[in-house]
Amino acid sequence: MKQRKPILIIDDSIDSQRIKKIFHDNEVDFVEYHIKKFEESCCGELPTTKAPSIIAVEGIYKEEENIKNYIKYLKEKQKKQQDQQQQQNVNGNNNNKKRLEESESAYW
């Protein structure tokens, strides 16, 4: 199952540009949505939504510190998944080696 990308709601502020750069620097995939386009194409004015904000499967994150914590969480989650994949590969290789040794021992 493919996981949904977080949505980064931005405006023209320096804060939004800084958060966008942090996402790029950390190689986190995201969908960018400018708040003015959201207002024009969807629901009108969004008085309670502040940019930058993140809408993700895990929740909604506002303010720079919360967004940085979210990125940190994503990086830790990604590393954990990579570690699990490596462990599965090692276990698979060990099982293959064991099967090979067992099949070779049948001939000796």
C-alpha positions in Angstrom: 0.0 0.0 0.0 1.4 3.4 -1.0 1.3 6.0 1.8 -0.1 9.4 1.1 2.2 12.4 0.9 1.8 15.2 3.5 0.2 18.4 2.2 2.3 21.5 2.8 0.0 24.6 2.9 2.1 27.7 2.2 1.8 31.4 1.6 4.3 34.0 0.4 6.0 34.3 3.8 9.6 33.6 4.6 8.4 31.0 7.2 6.7 29.1 4.4 9.8 29.2 2.2 12.0 28.1 5.1 9.7 25.1 5.8 9.6 24.2 2.2 13.4 24.2 2.1 13.6 22.0 5.2 11.3 19.4 3.4 13.6 19.5 0.4 16.8 19.3 2.4 15.4 16.2 4.3 14.2 14.6 1.0 10.7 14.3 2.3 8.1 14.0 -0.5 5.1 16.4 -0.1 2.4 18.1 -2.0 2.6 21.9 -2.0 -0.6 23.9 -1.9 -0.6 27.7 -1.8 -3.3 29.0 0.5 -4.5 31.6 -2.0 -5.2 28.9 -4.6 -7.0 26.9 -2.0 -9.2 29.8 -1.2 -9.9 30.5 -4.9 -10.6 26.9 -5.9 -12.2 25.3 -2.9 -13.8 26.8 0.1 -13.2 30.5 0.1 -11.3 32.1 2.9 -9.8 29.8 5.6 -9.6 32.1 8.6 -8.4 29.4 11.1 -5.7 27.9 8.8 -2.2 29.4 9.1 0.6 28.9 6.7 2.8 27.1 6.9 0.9 24.0 8.0 1.1 20.3 7.3 -1.9 18.1 6.7 -0.8 14.5 7.0 -2.1 11.0 7.7 -0.6 11.4 11.2 -2.3 14.7 11.9 -2.2 18.4 11.3 0.9 20.4 12.3 1.1 24.1 12.6 4.0 26.3 13.6 7.6 25.7 12.7 8.7 23.7 15.7 5.8 21.2 15.3 6.5 20.8 11.6 10.2 20.2 12.3 9.2 17.5 14.9 7.0 15.9 12.2 9.9 15.8 9.8 12.1 14.3 12.5 9.4 11.6 13.1 9.2 10.8 9.4 13.0 10.4 9.2 13.0 8.1 12.2 10.1 6.1 10.7 12.0 5.8 7.4 15.2 4.7 9.1 13.3 2.1 11.1 11.7 0.7 7.9 15.1 0.6 6.2 16.6 -1.3 9.3 13.7 -3.8 9.2 14.2 -4.3 5.5 17.9 -4.9 6.0 17.2 -7.4 8.8 14.7 -9.2 6.6 17.3 -9.4 3.8 19.9 -10.7 6.2 17.5 -13.3 7.6 16.6 -14.3 4.0 20.2 -14.7 3.0 20.9 -16.8 6.1 17.9 -19.1 5.3 19.1 -19.5 1.8 22.6 -20.3 3.0 21.2 -22.8 5.4 19.1 -24.5 2.7 22.2 -24.7 0.4 24.3 -26.2 3.2 21.5 -28.8 3.9 21.2 -29.7 0.3 25.0 -30.1 -0.1 25.2 -32.3 2.9 22.8 -34.7 1.4 25.4 -35.5 -1.2 28.3 -36.1 1.3 
